[in-house]
Amino acid sequence: EPVFEDQVRRAFANLRAVLAAAGCSFDDVVDVTTFHTNPDEQIETVLAVRAEEIGAPPYPNWTAVGVNWLAGFDFEIKVIARIPSTTSSHPADKR
């Protein structure tokens, strides 16, 4: 995707699909790391898409890393998510 916003939207869509395949949603994400080739110019776009995709705070821990190069893209996202237990009594697991 040559348009940065399209790259971010595709990354979030792919992430949503992977989370769903594991029985998770963005509510289960506890840590996010994003990689940006030009963070000063890209962060506002990322935050706008995040607001649409994840919704209102509280947000998980989030680290944004500026990098010189990414393989074919200008944005990458990595998350750690907890997989909800089907036998847990924790209220967050009953969503």
Secondary structure, DSSP 8 states (H G I E B T S, - for coil): --SHHHHHHHHHHHHHHHHHHTT--GGGEEEEEEEESSHHHHHHHHHHHHHHHH-SS---EEEEEE-S--SS-SEEEEEEE----SS---GGGG-
